[in-house]
Amino acid sequence: MANPFDDPDGVYQVLVNAEQQHSLWPQDIAVPAGWTPVFGPDTRNACVDYVESHWSDMRPAALRAAAARTNR
C-alpha cells in the first residue's frame, strides 16, 4: 500500500494547530487531537497552494510572539 501522505491524486485538507503550524492531511485519515481543519477537502495542489499563501513564517506562534516582544 502506498503512503497516503504522498498520493498526488489524493484528496487532502489543511490542518492548523494552536501554534498556527500547518499540515497537509489526507481526507480519509482522522484529524489528530490538537489540530483543526481550515481548508479542504481539495486536491493536493490546492492544499499546498493554501499552505504556501497562509503560512509564510514557519516559526511556532509562541516563538514569533516572543521575538516580537524582544524587538519592541
Legacy VTK file of the C-alpha trace (Angstrom):
# vtk DataFile Version 3.0
C-alpha trace
ASCII
DATASET POLYDATA
POINTS 72 float
0.000 0.000 0.000
1.292 3.457 -0.907
1.783 6.181 1.672
-1.467 8.252 1.714
0.546 11.383 2.551
2.376 11.129 -0.792
-0.562 10.435 -3.122
-0.530 13.158 -5.800
-4.105 12.236 -6.762
-5.417 12.062 -3.191
-7.939 14.310 -1.507
-6.440 16.416 1.268
-7.266 19.036 3.839
-5.105 21.582 5.612
-4.906 21.422 9.397
-3.665 24.062 11.841
-2.617 23.600 15.465
-2.521 26.006 18.418
0.930 27.213 17.337
-0.512 28.117 13.910
1.570 25.424 12.226
0.003 23.924 9.109
-0.186 20.318 7.965
-1.306 18.728 4.712
-3.542 15.829 5.777
-5.235 13.071 3.769
-9.018 13.429 3.915
-9.520 9.736 4.763
-7.380 9.856 7.930
-8.889 11.114 11.187
-7.798 14.568 12.291
-5.435 14.194 15.272
-6.156 15.845 18.608
-4.960 19.429 18.766
-5.413 20.090 15.049
-8.281 21.878 13.288
-9.218 21.675 9.594
-9.016 25.119 7.929
-9.140 24.281 4.214
-10.384 21.471 2.023
-11.120 18.836 1.183
-9.458 19.582 -2.116
-6.655 18.440 -4.384
-3.109 18.127 -3.078
-2.056 21.094 -5.244
-4.865 23.317 -3.948
-3.970 22.449 -0.352
-0.269 23.103 -0.956
-1.174 26.479 -2.513
-3.269 27.300 0.568
-0.401 26.439 2.922
2.097 28.437 0.870
-0.147 31.515 0.886
-1.184 31.324 4.567
1.926 30.079 6.390
4.784 32.356 5.466
6.564 32.315 8.841
7.402 28.738 9.815
8.154 29.574 13.446
5.576 28.466 16.037
3.256 31.280 17.183
4.827 31.380 20.660
8.285 31.939 19.178
7.004 34.672 16.846
5.321 36.400 19.797
8.490 36.219 21.901
10.532 37.680 19.048
8.008 40.496 18.615
8.256 41.359 22.329
12.052 41.399 22.122
12.026 43.708 19.096
9.919 46.408 20.730
LINES 1 73
72 0 1 2 3 4 5 6 7 8 9 10 11 12 13 14 15 16 17 18 19 20 21 22 23 24 25 26 27 28 29 30 31 32 33 34 35 36 37 38 39 40 41 42 43 44 45 46 47 48 49 50 51 52 53 54 55 56 57 58 59 60 61 62 63 64 65 66 67 68 69 70 71
